[in-house]
Amino acid sequence: MPRAAGGVNRPPNTAPLTFLDSPDSGLLFQLRAVYGWLERHDGSRKLSLPELEARWGDFLPSERAHFIRIALHVYCTRTDFPMLQYPTIAHLVGFDDEPTEAELEDREAGELEPSAWTRLMGSLASVRSVCPDARAARTAFGHWEHRFFASNLGITRRKLYRMSSAMHERVFERLAAAANQLAHASHLNTLPLTLLPTADTTLAYAFNAEQKPSQRFSLYLGLVENLYALYKADYLPVDAETHSDIDLETARDTVLQVDLKVREGDADRFLLAVALQNLRKHEARHAEALKPLVRALGQLTAPDKEVSATSFKGLVLFAHLSAGDQVSAVNTARGLVFEACKMDAEGEMLLDSRIMVAKLSTAVRGACFDAEGNASQTHHLDAHSLSHSARHARISPHYAERYYGTTAQRWEAERGGAAA
């Protein structure tokens, strides 16, 4: 059987793999969609998606997830457009100035300690040594091995280079577990590929195993904040941005001042969270639809004084979830933000914000929200009952003007009268 550099077996006549073979191909489709919506929203902006798409397989699963979060943030806030240009994205993960595969291979030759790549080859040899001897099993193993290292979609030296040593250990741990499973399947004539991890699932496992609850909570909170920005763009009346509301203007100025101090290292994020929540409360006075999201964000960022004056209550409750549930909560929240952006881009009304909060609560097993705005570990809102409850018809100012040629107040008054 032909052998490639690094001692990896390559089965002959194996079809080349593309990004479609990656479990993260769905993220790329989402990224394409968001880039398309943004360009349609502002035709003068040409975003460099082709470059990112061409190198999609070169990135780690965690990096790909980071890219879609950036894109969703830009869509929701309509800010930070330069973040979507390929040079900026590549720089964010250190991809633009890291050594090439060949340079990393040359470095290994002069190192006294075994490199991560050398240790990876040792782990692979351990897995290969316990593969069942049956010809069908060996053939299946060869195909798995090919995919595990296939071009840029598999595990590469460059990917290992961007990972921490602790993550490397998790990769070796995952392959050791696979070897153990294979050792117990030595009697089989075939090889169930479910016994062997893919490159992406191995890399994702290594990242998730080393990620801290505080980091996952930060991602979750950021996604909820993006949702608020999207709803605010649709529901906050234009005159609230321009008319003389002294409290609202003061709250905005305070956020700008505290944000500057945080950037300069003269204040911490907790002061900024307080300032942002104060601003959101003033904004919600002008848009009833924002209040459920404001309450949710207030519960997430309230200080938990029983634990620490500098600890978010949402983080304390979030940390009680298993690592798998935390990862799932972040992924679910990302999906909710994407669907909300899709509805907005396609001219549909956004979901009732109470339903959205219910879905966000379900994502964290009700650990952070309750209906009255108090932190709770057990209670969560019922999205079905909310969607079918009796309530006055509501519409955002944006949709009232765009589709009905009237104001939101007049549209709601007409529907409310009809319902009565």
SULRA-V855336 format. One record per pair of residues at least 12 apart in sequence whose ideal C-beta (glycine too) atoms are under 10 Angstrom apart, sorted by the first residue. I is the first residue (numbers start at 1). J is the second residue. Records with the same first field share a line. If there is no record, write none. Layout:
BEGIN
I->J / J
END
This chain:
BEGIN
1->138 / 139 / 142 / 145
4->146 / 149 / 150
5->101 / 102 / 105 / 149
6->101 / 105 / 108 / 117 / 118 / 120 / 121 / 124 / 149 / 156 / 157
7->118 / 121 / 124 / 125
8->120 / 121 / 124 / 145 / 146 / 148 / 149 / 150 / 154 / 155
9->124 / 128 / 138 / 141 / 142 / 145 / 146 / 149
10->142 / 145 / 146 / 149 / 150
11->138 / 139 / 140 / 141 / 142 / 143 / 144 / 145 / 146 / 147
12->142 / 146
14->142 / 143 / 146 / 147 / 150
15->146
16->150 / 151 / 153
17->57 / 146 / 147 / 150 / 151 / 152 / 153 / 154
18->56 / 57 / 150 / 151 / 153
19->53 / 54 / 55 / 56 / 57 / 64 / 152 / 153
20->153
21->57 / 147 / 150 / 153 / 198 / 200
22->56 / 57 / 59 / 61 / 64 / 153 / 154 / 198 / 199 / 200
23->61 / 64 / 198 / 199 / 200 / 201 / 204
24->56 / 57 / 59 / 60 / 61 / 62 / 63 / 64 / 65 / 68 / 153 / 200 / 204
25->56 / 57 / 64 / 200
26->64 / 68 / 335
27->56 / 61 / 64 / 65 / 67 / 68 / 69 / 71 / 334 / 338
28->49 / 52 / 53 / 56 / 57 / 64 / 67 / 68
29->68
30->67 / 68 / 71 / 72 / 334 / 335 / 338 / 341 / 342
31->49 / 52 / 53 / 56 / 64 / 67 / 68 / 70 / 71 / 72 / 84 / 338
32->49 / 52 / 53 / 71
33->68 / 71 / 75 / 338 / 341 / 342 / 345
34->47 / 49 / 67 / 68 / 70 / 71 / 72 / 73 / 74 / 75 / 76 / 84 / 337 / 338 / 341 / 342 / 345
35->47 / 48 / 49 / 50 / 52 / 53 / 71 / 74 / 75 / 84
36->49 / 345
37->71 / 75 / 341 / 342 / 344 / 345 / 346
38->71 / 74 / 75 / 78 / 81 / 84 / 341 / 345
40->345
41->75 / 78 / 344 / 345
42->78 / 81
45->81 / 84 / 85
46->85
47->71 / 74 / 81 / 82 / 84 / 85 / 86
48->84 / 85 / 86 / 87 / 88 / 89 / 90
49->71 / 84 / 85 / 86
50->86
51->85 / 86 / 87 / 89 / 90
52->64 / 67 / 71 / 84 / 85 / 86 / 89 / 90
53->86
54->86 / 152
55->86 / 89 / 90 / 95 / 152
56->152 / 153
57->150 / 151 / 152 / 153 / 154 / 156 / 159 / 199 / 200
58->90 / 93 / 95 / 151 / 152 / 153 / 156 / 158 / 159
59->89 / 90 / 93 / 95 / 152 / 158 / 159 / 162 / 203
60->93 / 95 / 155 / 156 / 158 / 159 / 160 / 162 / 163 / 167 / 200 / 203 / 204 / 206 / 207
61->159 / 199 / 200 / 201 / 202 / 203 / 204 / 205 / 206 / 207 / 208
62->93 / 162 / 163 / 167 / 203 / 204 / 206 / 207 / 208 / 211
63->89 / 90 / 92 / 93 / 94 / 95 / 159 / 162 / 203 / 207
64->93 / 200 / 204
65->204 / 207 / 219 / 330 / 331 / 334
66->89 / 92 / 93 / 219
67->83 / 84 / 89 / 92 / 93
68->334 / 337 / 338
69->219 / 222 / 223 / 226 / 330 / 333 / 334 / 337 / 338
70->83 / 84 / 88 / 89 / 92
71->83 / 84 / 89 / 338 / 341
72->222 / 223 / 226 / 227 / 230 / 334 / 337 / 338 / 340 / 341
73->222 / 223 / 225 / 226 / 229 / 337
74->226
75->226 / 229 / 230 / 337 / 338 / 340 / 341 / 342 / 344 / 345
76->223 / 225 / 226 / 227 / 228 / 229 / 230 / 231 / 232 / 233 / 337 / 340 / 341 / 344
77->225 / 226 / 228 / 229 / 230 / 232 / 233
78->229 / 230 / 233
79->229
93->162
94->161 / 162
95->158 / 162
98->157 / 158 / 161 / 162
99->157 / 158 / 161
100->157 / 158
101->117 / 152 / 156 / 157 / 158 / 161
102->157
103->157 / 158 / 161
104->116 / 117 / 156 / 157 / 158 / 160 / 161
105->117 / 157
107->157 / 161
108->157
115->157 / 160 / 161 / 168
116->155 / 157 / 159 / 160 / 161 / 163 / 165 / 167 / 168 / 169 / 171 / 172
117->155 / 156 / 157 / 160 / 161 / 168
119->160 / 168 / 169 / 171 / 172 / 175
120->148 / 149 / 155 / 157 / 160 / 168 / 171 / 172 / 175 / 202
121->149
122->172 / 175
123->171 / 172 / 173 / 174 / 175 / 176 / 178 / 179
124->145 / 148 / 149 / 155 / 175 / 178 / 179
125->175 / 179
126->172 / 175 / 176 / 178 / 179 / 180 / 182 / 183
127->141 / 144 / 145 / 148 / 175 / 176 / 177 / 178 / 179 / 180 / 181 / 182 / 183 / 195 / 196 / 197
128->141 / 142 / 145 / 179 / 182
129->179 / 182 / 183
130->178 / 179 / 180 / 181 / 182 / 183 / 184 / 185 / 186
131->144 / 145 / 179 / 182 / 183 / 185 / 186 / 188 / 191 / 195 / 196
132->182 / 183 / 185 / 186 / 187 / 188 / 189 / 190 / 191
133->186 / 189
134->186 / 187 / 188 / 189 / 190 / 191
135->189
136->188 / 189 / 190 / 191
137->182 / 185 / 186 / 188 / 189 / 190 / 191 / 192
138->191
139->190 / 191
140->190 / 191 / 192 / 193 / 195 / 196
141->182 / 191 / 193 / 195 / 196
142->191
143->191 / 193
144->178 / 191 / 193 / 195 / 196 / 197 / 198 / 199
145->196
147->193 / 196 / 198 / 199
148->175 / 196 / 197 / 198 / 199 / 200 / 202
149->199
150->199
153->198 / 199 / 200
154->198 / 199 / 200 / 202 / 203
155->171 / 198 / 199 / 200 / 202 / 203
156->199
159->171 / 199 / 203
160->203 / 206
163->203 / 206 / 207 / 210
164->206 / 207 / 210
166->206 / 209 / 210
167->203 / 205 / 206 / 207 / 208 / 209 / 210 / 211
168->206
169->206 / 209 / 210
170->202 / 203 / 205 / 206 / 207 / 208 / 209 / 210
171->197 / 199 / 202 / 203 / 205 / 206 / 207 / 209
172->202 / 206
173->202 / 205 / 206 / 209
174->197 / 201 / 202 / 203 / 205 / 206 / 209
175->196 / 197 / 202
177->195 / 197 / 205
178->195 / 196 / 197 / 202
179->195 / 196
180->195
181->194 / 195 / 196 / 197
182->195 / 196
204->327
207->327
208->323 / 324 / 326 / 327 / 330
209->323
211->323 / 326 / 327 / 330
212->319 / 323 / 326
213->315 / 316 / 318 / 319 / 320 / 321 / 323 / 326
214->311 / 312 / 315 / 318 / 319
215->326 / 330
216->315 / 318 / 319 / 321 / 323 / 325 / 326 / 327 / 328 / 329 / 330
217->300 / 312 / 314 / 315 / 316 / 317 / 318 / 319 / 321 / 326 / 329 / 330 / 364 / 368
218->269 / 312 / 315 / 318 / 330
219->326 / 327 / 329 / 330 / 331 / 333 / 334
220->300 / 314 / 315 / 318 / 326 / 329 / 330 / 331 / 332 / 333 / 334 / 360 / 363 / 364 / 368
221->273 / 297 / 300 / 301 / 312 / 314 / 315 / 318 / 330 / 333 / 368
222->330 / 333 / 334 / 337
223->329 / 330 / 331 / 332 / 333 / 334 / 335 / 336 / 337 / 338 / 360 / 363
224->293 / 296 / 297 / 300 / 301 / 314 / 333 / 336 / 337 / 356 / 357 / 360 / 363 / 368
225->276 / 280 / 293 / 297 / 300 / 301 / 337
226->333 / 334 / 336 / 337 / 340 / 341
227->293 / 296 / 297 / 333 / 336 / 337 / 340 / 341 / 350 / 353 / 356 / 357 / 360
228->276 / 280 / 283 / 284 / 290 / 293 / 294 / 296 / 297 / 353 / 356
229->293 / 337
230->293 / 337 / 340 / 341 / 343 / 344 / 350 / 356
231->287 / 289 / 290 / 292 / 293 / 294 / 340 / 344 / 350 / 351 / 353 / 356 / 396
232->280 / 283 / 284 / 286 / 287 / 289 / 290 / 293 / 294 / 396
233->344 / 350 / 396 / 398
234->287 / 289 / 290 / 340 / 344 / 349 / 350 / 395 / 396 / 397 / 398 / 399 / 408
235->283 / 284 / 286 / 287 / 288 / 289 / 290 / 293 / 350 / 353 / 394 / 395 / 396 / 397 / 398 / 399 / 408
236->283 / 284 / 286 / 287 / 289 / 290 / 396 / 397 / 398
237->286 / 287 / 396 / 397 / 398 / 407 / 408 / 409
238->397 / 398 / 401
239->286 / 397
240->282 / 283 / 285 / 286 / 287 / 397
241->283 / 286
243->286
245->282 / 283 / 285 / 286
246->282
247->278 / 279 / 281 / 282 / 285
248->279 / 281 / 282 / 283 / 285 / 286
249->282
250->278 / 279 / 282
251->275 / 276 / 277 / 278 / 279 / 280 / 281 / 282 / 283
252->275 / 279 / 282 / 283
253->275 / 279
254->271 / 272 / 274 / 275 / 276 / 278 / 279
255->272 / 274 / 275 / 276 / 277 / 278 / 279 / 280
256->275 / 279
257->275
258->271 / 272 / 273 / 274 / 275 / 276
259->271 / 272 / 275 / 276
262->275
268->310
269->301 / 310 / 312
270->301 / 303 / 308 / 309 / 310 / 311 / 312
271->310
272->301
273->297 / 298 / 300 / 301 / 302 / 303 / 312
274->301 / 302 / 303
276->297 / 301
277->294 / 297 / 298 / 300 / 301 / 302
278->298
279->294
280->293 / 294 / 295 / 297 / 298 / 301
281->294 / 295 / 297 / 298
282->294
287->353 / 394 / 396 / 397 / 408
288->353 / 392 / 394
289->350 / 352 / 353 / 354 / 394 / 395 / 396 / 408
290->353
291->353 / 354 / 357 / 373
292->352 / 353 / 354 / 355 / 356 / 357 / 358 / 360 / 369 / 371 / 373 / 381 / 386
293->353 / 354 / 356 / 357 / 360
294->353 / 357 / 373
295->353 / 354 / 357 / 369 / 370 / 371 / 372 / 373 / 374
296->314 / 353 / 354 / 356 / 357 / 358 / 360 / 361 / 368 / 369 / 370 / 373 / 381
297->314 / 357
298->313 / 314 / 369 / 373 / 375
299->312 / 313 / 314 / 317 / 357 / 361 / 368 / 369 / 370 / 372 / 373 / 374 / 375 / 376
300->312 / 313 / 314 / 315 / 317 / 318 / 360 / 364 / 368 / 369 / 375
301->313 / 314 / 315
302->314 / 316 / 373 / 374 / 375
303->316
304->316 / 317 / 375
307->319
312->368
313->368 / 374 / 375
314->364 / 367 / 368 / 369 / 375
315->368
316->367 / 368 / 375 / 377
317->364 / 365 / 366 / 367 / 368 / 369 / 375 / 376 / 377
318->330 / 364 / 367 / 368
319->367
320->364 / 365 / 367 / 377
321->364 / 365 / 367 / 368 / 377
322->365
325->363 / 364 / 365 / 367
326->364
328->363 / 364 / 365
329->360 / 362 / 363 / 364 / 365 / 367 / 368
330->363 / 364
331->363
332->359 / 360 / 362 / 363 / 364
333->359 / 360 / 363 / 364
334->363
335->359 / 363
336->351 / 356 / 359 / 360 / 362 / 363
337->356 / 360
339->351 / 356 / 359
340->356 / 359
344->396 / 398 / 399
347->398 / 399 / 402 / 403
348->399
349->394 / 395 / 396 / 398 / 399 / 403
350->396 / 398 / 399
351->383 / 386 / 387
352->383 / 386 / 387 / 389 / 391 / 394
353->386 / 394
354->371 / 381 / 383 / 386 / 387 / 389 / 391
355->381 / 382 / 383 / 384 / 385 / 386 / 387 / 389
356->381 / 383 / 386
357->369 / 371 / 380 / 381 / 383 / 386
358->371 / 380 / 381 / 382 / 383 / 384 / 385 / 386 / 387
359->380 / 381 / 383 / 386
360->380 / 381 / 383
361->376 / 379 / 380 / 381 / 382 / 383
362->380 / 381 / 382 / 383
363->380
364->380
365->377 / 378 / 380
366->378 / 379 / 380 / 381
367->379 / 380
368->380
369->381
371->386
390->419
391->416 / 419
392->412 / 413 / 415 / 416 / 419 / 420
393->411 / 412 / 413 / 414 / 415 / 416 / 418 / 419
394->408 / 411 / 412 / 415 / 416
395->407 / 408 / 409 / 411 / 412 / 415
396->408 / 411
397->409 / 411
399->411
400->412
END
